[in-house]
Amino acid sequence: MLNAEILREAEQRRLAWRCRRGMLELDIVLQRFVSEHFSGLTLAEMEQLDALLELPDNVFWDLVQGVNPQPGMAQSSIILEKLRASRPSAEQEAA
């Protein structure tokens, strides 16, 4: 295995661990995101995710929901779009 592959896998494991959050709603979205999109992330997308994971849960959740935009935060980043796509639908929330 190449060193680059080993480093990528290590970074993915680190980020997957950091996706475990205290806010249930955010945790659900992040765990779904990890299972659906994580293996296909580019290094730039992993860096975007890493920056988002630095945010407090309530600020991060607002970004995922698209409410209360934060100054200087890209509201339409690729990662946010993928996270928004990982939100449960109304039917799934009702079940």
Secondary structure, 3 states (H helix, E strand, C coil): CCHHHHHHHHHHHHHHHHCCCCCHHHHHHHHHHHHHHHHHCCHHHHHHHHHHHCCCHHHHHHHHHCCCCCCCCCCCCHHHHHHHHCCCCHHHHHC
